[in-house]
Amino acid sequence: MRRAASRIEVLPTRNPKVIFKALATGAVLYSTEEEVYFGLNPVGVRVWELLPPTHQTLDEIVRVIASEYSDVSEDVIRADVSELIDELTKLGLLLPASASAQRVS
């Protein structure tokens, strides 16, 4: 059973202290602050690439992924992308929009 996806109003940004290493089967993210490793499959890599500043909204990312994976419904894509973003944010690999804005100023 899939849990309801949270509503992401403003997309988080990639934490600049996270190292991204592409692999043949996806990628690995490593947080130098939290000492956390996280593996991404090819779709997860694509989501990572589409995060701000490339795209600003969840809808934009969902549309791009849906155009590349036409056999999957937008509802499933939205739920999966939201879940991935939530998990990466909890692990400190993404910065919530408010935190990234505070870091810039």
For each residue, the residues with C-beta under 8 A, 3 or more apart:
1:
2: 79
3: 83
4: 79
5: 78 79 82 83
6: 82 86
7:
8: 11 58 82 85 86
9:
10: 97
11: 8 51 52 55 56 57 58 61 85 97
12: 51 52 85 88 89 94 95 96 97 99 100
13: 51 52 53 94 95 97 100
14: 18 20 48 51 52 93 94 95
15: 18 31 33 92 93 94 95
16:
17: 31 32 33
18: 14 15 29 30 31 32 93
19: 29 30 32
20: 14 27 28 29 48
21: 27 28 29 30
22: 26 27 45
23: 26 27 28
24:
25: 41 42
26: 22 23 39 40 41 42 44 45
27: 20 21 22 23 39 40 44 45 48
28: 20 21 23 37 38 39 40
29: 18 19 20 21 36 37 38 39 40 48 88 93
30: 18 19 21 36 37 38
31: 15 17 18 34 35 36 38 91 92 93
32: 17 18 19 35
33: 15 17 92
34: 31 91 92
35: 31 32
36: 29 30 31 91 92 93
37: 28 29 30
38: 28 29 30 31 88 91 93
39: 26 27 28 29
40: 26 27 28 29 44 45 47 48
41: 25 26 44 45
42: 25 26 45 46
43: 46 47 65 69 80
44: 26 27 40 41 47 48 84
45: 22 26 27 40 41 42 48 49
46: 42 43 49 50 64 65 68
47: 40 43 44 50 51 61 65 81 84 85
48: 14 20 27 29 40 44 45 51
49: 45 46 54
50: 46 47 54 55 60 61 64 65
51: 11 12 13 14 47 48 54 55 61 94
52: 11 12 13 14 55 56
53: 13 56
54: 49 50 51
55: 11 50 51 52 60 61 64
56: 11 52 53 60
57: 11 60 61
58: 8 11 61 62 78 81 82 85
59: 62 63
60: 50 55 56 57 63 64
61: 11 47 50 51 55 57 58 64 65 81
62: 58 59 65 66 74 77 78 81
63: 59 60 66 67 74
64: 46 50 55 60 61 67 68
65: 43 46 47 50 61 62 68 69 72 77 81
66: 62 63 69 70 72 74 77
67: 63 64 70
68: 46 64 65
69: 43 65 66 72 77
70: 66 67
71:
72: 65 66 69 76 77
73: 76 77
74: 62 63 66 77 78
75: 78 79
76: 72 73 79 80
77: 62 65 66 69 72 73 74 80 81
78: 5 58 62 74 75 81 82
79: 2 4 5 75 76 82 83
80: 43 76 77 83 84
81: 47 58 61 62 65 77 78 84 85
82: 5 6 8 58 78 79 85 86
83: 3 5 79 80 86 87
84: 44 47 80 81 87 88
85: 8 11 12 47 58 81 82 88 89 94
86: 6 8 82 83 89 90
87: 83 84 90 91
88: 12 29 38 84 85 91 93 94
89: 12 85 86 92 93 94 95 96
90: 86 87
91: 31 34 36 38 87 88
92: 15 31 33 34 36 89 95
93: 14 15 18 29 31 36 38 88 89
94: 12 13 14 15 51 85 88 89
95: 12 13 14 15 89 92 99 100 103
96: 12 89 99 100
97: 10 11 12 13 100 101
98: 101 102
99: 12 95 96 102 103
100: 12 13 95 96 97 103 104
101: 97 98 104 105
102: 98 99 105
103: 95 99 100
104: 100 101
105: 101 102
